[in-house]
Amino acid sequence: MVKFFRAFFIFLLLTKSLLAQTISVTASTDTSEYKVGDYITFSLEVKYDKNIKIELPNLKDSLKVLEYIKTLPVDKKEVDGKIIELHKFIFSKYDSGKVEIPSLKILYNEKNSSDKKIILTAPFSILVKTLEVNPQEDIRDVKEPIKIPLPWWMIAIIILSIAVLALAIYFLVKYFKKKKSKEEIKLPEIILPPHEIALQKLNELKEKKLWQNGKVKEYHSELTDIIREYFENRFKFRALEMPSSEILPVISIIEDAKEIFSTAENFFSNADLVKFAKFEPIPKVNEEMLEQAFEIVNKTIPKPKIDNQNNGEQNVR
């Protein structure tokens, strides 16, 4: 019986030794003494087997005795079948004195097990000193700036630069005074009617070949904006701010637009499918929508009004 317990005790010792070799952690700083405000490089090295998963603590919360600055990239490598991770963090300290670095908990478990274990780093301390000031040293006066004499060629360049600048200012002032004295002839602003603007933009869109180059969404967005803008300028309602479901009822009651109502209804139906339903139109639909846009504009061009004069002649406006 004694032999059994002795063998069992030896087995426990060996198991504990093997587990201890599974993972090891080391916490350290780059030196043990710092001055107030110095950067403190804190290193956490974890060495573990491949079948182990580790979980590091949040050092911002765990090391509140120091001021967190930043985290450096992790250095991870494999040596003799073990993974070695080196985590580095930059801290600082703005008070002098001895700083106790506490033990840090690292959680770990085997990849095929959810049973988590804890390994602790060894606590240690660092010393933060104040900046050394020598009270015996006298306060020195501020030194006067050193006067460097300019060479003659530098003086000549400065004088020449001033002269050129003065001449430039003189001629600029004279030029603008002369220009101001002349009467400015303003050309009258040419305002195109809405249908000419829309047709011009539709032709420009056609030349861009957007959908042929894979820019289908951009093509349909620009196409519907042209028609919305045309409706707004031609029929005087806020088509650019309205959804198509509100535009169509307005079009249906406008006398000059009744002819194109069904075309507009089909046009905006396809436009909404492309915009909201992620509909990928075939090339034929892209071409038909451009043709519909041209039809909408061409069929709503204002017709000349004819007034009958008392003398029997007709006046075309």
Summary of the structure (lengths in Angstrom):
residues: 317
radius of gyration: 42.1
end to end distance: 124.8
largest distance: 140.7
contacts: 726
relative contact order: 0.08
helix: 45%
strand: 23%
